[in-house]
Amino acid sequence: MPRSHAVLSRHAIAIAVLVLLSACGSSDYIDVAPVSTTPVAPADPGFVENVPAPSVAAFVDNAATNQQSQQTIDVNAGVRALAPFLELWQPAAQTVDVSTWNGLPGQGAVLNQAVHDKNIQYVVDATAQRTAAQSTNAYLDDRQNQAYSIVDGMGPLTAAWRTGSRATTTITAVAADATTVKYDDGGNGAGDATTAEFGAVVSFINAMRGNGSTEPSKRFYKYPRPWRWSSAVKVVPALEPAKSPTPATDGGFPSGHTNAAMLNSLAMAYALPERFQEMISRGMELGENRILAGMHSPLDVMGGRMLAHAIFAGNINAAANATLKQKAYADAHAWLQAQTGTNADTLYAYAHGGTAATDRFADHDTNKANYLRRLTFGFTPIKATNVPAVVPKGAEAILETRLPYLDAMQRRAVLRSTALPSGYPLLDDAEGWGRLNLFAAADGYGVFTGSVVVTMDASRGGFWAMDAWRNDIAGSGKLTLKGTGRLALYGKNSWTGGTEIAGGTLEADANGALGMGDVYVGGAGTLASAAPGQLAIGGNYAQLDKGTLDISLGANQAGTVAVQGTATIVGGTLHVTFAGGFRPSVGTTYPVLSAASRKGVFTNVVADGYKSTVIYSNTGVSVRIDG
């Protein structure tokens, strides 16, 4: 027998409650009258967070100076971005004349012996412990073009991407004679830039490597490769032929392969932000494979990442690339949606439809842990850890497609609020490239400062329509959601300035998702509780006549709302669904909202698939399943 929704008017609710109380013999007075005074939203902080660029020469303004003809720190912006390395190592001679350096450890001076020793010992240990599979992966990431190699970070979209790009490689395995023969990739890197469907994407990837050489920095810093520092470093045997016989032109710092991998992965992440975190994770994996190969040290890889962030920001902000980046984004989506039968609203789910067996980047938490580990490779801080983060000029553009509903200043605030602590070796550069944590930034804010207004537009699809923030958000600011999209919060949040839902849907997917302040559902906004247990509201709860409280009810009170203060219900809708296969029992009453005090009633109550009766008390709201 089909079940129907039950929509109860305010008058019907009152009668139902009074009848129930009479039948129970209760003499307590339960207030089911409308609220006469409309509550007010949490106070606005009165300011929007401003994140100024540091007052130093910006790489994005001087990107073109990163050329081999300019190899000193005073004229080359790329060399300058890595300046904290001079706190650890003094090059043999600060001159463009490489003939003064023999490429061996005997020249130059170690300035921080403990950091240097750990840097080389890390490679000794990694190469001694690597598995056969790691050796193979390290070889492939060394010999394949990085633009080809990293595409497997696309997971379920890898085949469609490679079909569209027409990318090729001539190296698909470790040849039997690779220990004596050096094989170079004869493929076409990122692919064919001439096709109508995907050519702009390939051109964009290639353009993001402009001014991207690591050679000026290698020639300036003159830091030997780890296998030249220690004979205990075991280079992958198949890579022995790839070792340079000319040390003076073969510096280790920074890693060129890491730089190239990160530039390619950032370009692909920008064009297809549905795999943003997975792609930058793949770039970081290739960096770690340089250590496992024995070809580079952790500091080399960290430097390569830093420089790649700066170079990519310079290119993505360049006026010459403005049209290309937009076309690349549009063409990548058009092609992949056509190949997968998806649209703007379903591509994300398809892109994350793999399992650990088919997509090694399928697990978000594993990616997060690996990314964080690869930012520092186990180094401990050597300076103060409480220096406020700065955000490089133009770095916010890296997040343009991943957080499209935020403005540029908000993206800068996201980058600052998710940055690494200060103090780690190499990472405290003056512009802030070293402390950027792009994986965390893709998970939204880490701190709310001031008024944070997020306006989403579901009609535009993609992240405009639906996004998730997974960081633990602190701070004293206030969050306001507007528009028509859906924003999900997964963190153990502690911000205190309150939450206002003026439009769209704010989905709480953790018990502490809403922080410690008041929650105010006004306009046509919806609060959706999908918490695994009781959703905690640390202050008061208010819902106006056009608002909706959407409860995804599960076993053991999952999805229910617990208000520490007063729940004031001016009207609106209570919508109850049933999560995770949970089937309510007919005749059972389920609490859906509890509070220190409850005022007012909902205008409409809907329990999907069931007839139901709403029951109010002085401290909460319950729903009885009638059939």
Secondary structure, 3 states (H helix, E strand, C coil): CCCCCCCCCHHHHHHHHHHHHHHHCCCCCCCCCCCCCCCCCCCCCCCECCCCCCCCCCHHHCHHHCCCCCCCCCCCHHHHHCHHHHHCEECCCCCCCHHHCCCCCCCCEECCHHHHHHHHHHHHHHHHHCCHHHHHHHHHHHHCCHHHHHHHHHHHHHHHHHHHHCCCCCCCCCCCCCCCCCCCCCCCCCCCCCCCCCHHHHHHHHHCCCCCCCHHHHHHHCCCCHHHHCCCCCCCHHHHHHCCCCHHHCCCCCCHHHHHHHHHHHHHHHHCHHHHHHHHHHHHHHHHHHHHCCCCCHHHHHHHHHHHHHHHHHHHHCHHHHHHHHHHHHHHHHHHHHHHCCCCCCHHHHHCCCCCCCCCCCCHHHHHHHHHHHHHCCCCCCCCCCCCCCCCCCHHHHHCCCCCCCCHHHHHHHHHHCCCCCCCCCCCCCCCCCCCCHHHHCCCCCEECEEEEEEECHHHCHHHCEEEECCCCEECCEEEEEECCEEEECCCCCCCCCEEECCCEEEECCCCCCCCCCEEECCCCEEEECCCCCEEECCCEEECCCCEEEEEECHHHCCCEEEEEEEEECCCEEEEEECCCCCCCCCCEEEEEEEEEEEECCCEEEECCCCEEEEEECCEEEEEECC
